[in-house]
Amino acid sequence: MNPQAPVHAADEHWLAVVHHRFRAWRGERPFWAGLFTLLGGVPIVYFPFADIRLGNVTLAMATTTGSGSLIIGILLITLGLALWFQQGIRVFAGVAAILLALVSIPLSNLGGFFIGFLTSMVGGCLALAWAPGVPVEDGPEQAEAAEVAPVDPFHGIPGPRDTETPYVTEKTAHADGGRNSAG
């Protein structure tokens, strides 16, 4: 299957159509930045409230800052979703994700045991680095137009008006209908 070929819903299987539409949707936004930021919030929320059972022994990783971990994790998940659906806030969301990841180190079990910290940092950096793509123009017609040099060497420089003589400047007596303006 050719990835450059147009997709016609009648010709393709519905799964292929969904796949192509998802790829087009993913290409218009900072998808990976949102995914890493969203996934970085999950361990930050999970670990402070999780219990590990080893036989009859229960290890609780709860800290006194459980509410801080919950707030940081929920904000990171929200920023990840916002990156998917509001591309215009990518700079704000990237900076906020980096700051929240840094704050999660002392507040949330070392940033979700560095799992949430690292994935949130990667997501924030990807959000800052992402830029919208430039639409592809028709190449051959644009290339020919760019190669043609203008015939007039003074292309873009305005010439004298019809009422003025060619040697008129703003300081001569002939400028502005015979009146010379000071200033």
LUMTORZA-842059 format. One record per residue (C-alpha): residue in three letters; x, y, z. Coordinates in Angstrom, 3 decimals. Example, Ala and Ser with C-alpha at 12.3 -4.5 7.8 and 13.67 -1.06 7.14 Angstrom:
residues 2
NODE code x y z
NODE ALA 12.300 -4.500 7.800
NODE SER 13.670 -1.060 7.140
end
This chain:
residues 183
NODE code x y z
NODE MET 0.000 0.000 0.000
NODE ASN 1.360 3.388 -1.004
NODE PRO 1.336 5.933 1.872
NODE GLN 1.140 8.845 -0.591
NODE ALA -1.939 7.481 -2.349
NODE PRO -5.220 9.199 -1.505
NODE VAL -7.533 7.284 0.772
NODE HIS -11.010 6.594 -0.516
NODE ALA -13.395 5.197 2.064
NODE ALA -15.113 3.004 -0.523
NODE ASP -11.842 1.403 -1.655
NODE GLU -10.177 0.751 1.717
NODE HIS -11.044 -1.399 4.684
NODE TRP -12.516 0.628 7.545
NODE LEU -9.507 -0.110 9.750
NODE ALA -7.168 1.304 7.126
NODE VAL -9.313 4.435 6.843
NODE VAL -9.262 4.892 10.628
NODE HIS -5.489 4.371 10.651
NODE HIS -4.923 6.995 7.938
NODE ARG -7.211 9.487 9.651
NODE PHE -5.424 8.928 12.956
NODE ARG -2.043 9.491 11.295
NODE ALA -3.307 12.737 9.754
NODE TRP -4.715 13.857 13.124
NODE ARG -1.490 12.902 14.911
NODE GLY 0.651 14.822 12.410
NODE GLU -1.137 18.127 13.065
NODE ARG -0.383 18.316 16.789
NODE PRO 2.367 17.512 19.331
NODE PHE 1.088 13.977 19.808
NODE TRP 4.187 12.413 21.358
NODE ALA 4.663 15.346 23.718
NODE GLY 1.104 14.906 24.960
NODE LEU 1.516 11.156 25.293
NODE PHE 4.744 11.376 27.316
NODE THR 3.319 14.123 29.539
NODE LEU 0.132 12.126 30.132
NODE LEU 2.060 8.931 30.879
NODE GLY 4.376 10.857 33.212
NODE GLY 1.443 11.865 35.394
NODE VAL 0.243 8.292 35.947
NODE PRO 3.098 6.991 38.163
NODE ILE 3.212 10.275 40.051
NODE VAL -0.448 9.768 40.995
NODE TYR -0.230 6.006 41.480
NODE PHE 2.825 5.374 43.669
NODE PRO 1.918 7.493 46.726
NODE PHE -1.393 5.638 47.041
NODE ALA -0.206 2.119 46.119
NODE ASP 0.411 -0.803 48.455
NODE ILE 2.854 -3.600 47.708
NODE ARG 2.118 -6.981 49.285
NODE LEU 4.973 -9.361 49.883
NODE GLY 3.417 -12.467 51.402
NODE ASN 1.794 -11.317 54.639
NODE VAL 3.658 -8.015 54.730
NODE THR 2.079 -4.925 53.227
NODE LEU 4.359 -2.071 52.233
NODE ALA 2.571 1.269 52.021
NODE MET 4.340 3.982 50.064
NODE ALA 1.918 6.671 51.239
NODE THR 3.499 9.961 52.141
NODE THR 2.213 13.032 53.892
NODE THR 2.174 14.832 50.565
NODE GLY -0.306 12.495 48.894
NODE SER -2.558 15.391 47.957
NODE GLY 0.404 17.192 46.337
NODE SER 1.168 14.077 44.312
NODE LEU -2.461 13.822 43.269
NODE ILE -2.559 17.458 42.143
NODE ILE 0.746 17.230 40.238
NODE GLY -0.244 13.984 38.511
NODE ILE -3.712 15.205 37.534
NODE LEU -2.223 18.451 36.178
NODE LEU 0.297 16.498 34.089
NODE ILE -2.450 14.265 32.698
NODE THR -4.541 17.356 31.904
NODE LEU -1.592 19.046 30.196
NODE GLY -1.013 15.926 28.101
NODE LEU -4.630 15.944 26.927
NODE ALA -4.503 19.697 26.334
NODE LEU -1.467 19.252 24.080
NODE TRP -3.531 16.912 21.916
NODE PHE -6.577 19.110 21.596
NODE GLN -5.198 22.667 21.974
NODE GLN -1.947 22.954 19.992
NODE GLY -1.735 26.700 20.637
NODE ILE -0.786 26.227 24.282
NODE ARG 2.189 24.004 23.563
NODE VAL 4.767 26.442 24.975
NODE PHE 2.802 26.999 28.182
NODE ALA 2.074 23.284 28.546
NODE GLY 5.713 22.375 27.905
NODE VAL 7.048 24.794 30.515
NODE ALA 4.346 23.760 33.000
NODE ALA 5.100 20.056 32.458
NODE ILE 8.811 20.617 33.067
NODE LEU 8.147 22.633 36.230
NODE LEU 5.635 20.100 37.558
NODE ALA 8.073 17.264 36.854
NODE LEU 10.778 19.083 38.801
NODE VAL 8.423 19.780 41.704
NODE SER 7.386 16.124 41.772
NODE ILE 10.881 15.015 42.868
NODE PRO 10.606 16.241 46.475
NODE LEU 6.809 15.987 46.717
NODE SER 5.928 12.663 45.146
NODE ASN 8.253 9.755 46.005
NODE LEU 11.105 11.036 43.851
NODE GLY 8.794 11.879 40.971
NODE GLY 7.138 8.474 40.860
NODE PHE 10.509 6.765 41.358
NODE PHE 11.938 8.817 38.472
NODE ILE 9.589 7.121 35.985
NODE GLY 7.035 9.926 36.019
NODE PHE 9.735 12.557 36.335
NODE LEU 11.654 11.425 33.244
NODE THR 8.628 10.873 31.030
NODE SER 7.142 14.242 32.027
NODE MET 10.447 15.977 31.316
NODE VAL 10.654 14.336 27.886
NODE GLY 7.032 15.314 27.166
NODE GLY 7.621 18.918 28.218
NODE CYS 10.778 19.185 26.108
NODE LEU 9.000 17.685 23.098
NODE ALA 6.154 20.186 23.537
NODE LEU 8.614 23.075 23.514
NODE ALA 10.462 21.704 20.492
NODE TRP 7.386 20.969 18.361
NODE ALA 6.452 23.423 15.620
NODE PRO 3.520 23.192 13.230
NODE GLY 4.436 21.907 9.800
NODE VAL 4.432 24.068 6.703
NODE PRO 1.979 22.861 4.059
NODE VAL 3.679 21.424 0.996
NODE GLU 3.219 23.574 -2.103
NODE ASP 3.200 22.299 -5.662
NODE GLY 6.938 22.080 -6.289
NODE PRO 7.540 22.452 -10.063
NODE GLU 5.396 25.564 -10.549
NODE GLN 6.832 27.292 -7.497
NODE ALA 10.427 26.418 -8.425
NODE GLU 10.075 27.914 -11.921
NODE ALA 8.583 31.121 -10.540
NODE ALA 11.427 31.491 -8.048
NODE GLU 14.152 31.045 -10.683
NODE VAL 12.874 33.798 -13.027
NODE ALA 14.680 37.067 -12.294
NODE PRO 12.698 40.300 -12.581
NODE VAL 13.215 42.173 -15.855
NODE ASP 13.263 45.576 -14.142
NODE PRO 16.471 46.008 -12.075
NODE PHE 14.596 48.451 -9.822
NODE HIS 11.764 46.014 -9.164
NODE GLY 9.927 47.005 -6.006
NODE ILE 11.356 50.541 -5.834
NODE PRO 8.658 53.133 -6.471
NODE GLY 9.324 55.494 -9.352
NODE PRO 8.384 59.156 -9.782
NODE ARG 4.734 60.114 -9.917
NODE ASP 3.156 61.359 -13.120
NODE THR 3.099 64.995 -11.980
NODE GLU 6.731 65.085 -10.953
NODE THR 9.805 65.336 -13.085
NODE PRO 12.381 62.526 -12.739
NODE TYR 14.984 64.707 -11.008
NODE VAL 12.594 65.913 -8.311
NODE THR 13.562 65.254 -4.735
NODE GLU 11.853 66.399 -1.608
NODE LYS 14.299 69.292 -1.236
NODE THR 13.926 70.868 -4.681
NODE ALA 11.488 73.640 -5.464
NODE HIS 9.591 71.445 -7.928
NODE ALA 8.495 68.939 -5.265
NODE ASP 4.887 68.958 -4.157
NODE GLY 3.606 71.221 -6.948
NODE GLY 6.213 73.960 -6.580
NODE ARG 6.063 74.261 -2.821
NODE ASN 8.929 73.083 -0.652
NODE SER 7.912 71.808 2.724
NODE ALA 10.240 72.290 5.633
NODE GLY 10.561 69.263 7.786
end
